[in-house]
Amino acid sequence: LNEEFTVTVIVTGSDGGPLENAAVEFQAEMPGHGHGMLRQPRTVEEGGGRYRVDGVLLHMEGDWVVHLDVIAGGVADRASFEVQVE
């Protein structure tokens, strides 16, 4: 809570293999409060389908929805996860 942390994301393609050279964006929002994060995280590709997201900060307790947007080869996809911060 209210401390920056890092997230490692492993992205795979439709064939199940690692997806490299993609644009990966991490976003989070609190639907019940109508706002998102106070900072914009930075994503660094580490190779082998691994992407490190630095500077993630979930500043409030409650229900968050995390969105991972992946764009590769002109195709965009989004994965969303619910997270409870206590």
Sequence and secondary structure as in RCSB ss.txt:
>XXXX:A:sequence
LNEEFTVTVIVTGSDGGPLENAAVEFQAEMPGHGHGMLRQPRTVEEGGGRYRVDGVLLHMEGDWVVHLDVIAGGV
ADRASFEVQVE
>XXXX:A:secstr
  S EEEEEE B TTSSB  S EEEEEEEETTTTEE SS  EEEEEETTEEEEEEE   SSEEEEEEEEEEETTE
EEEEEEEEEE 
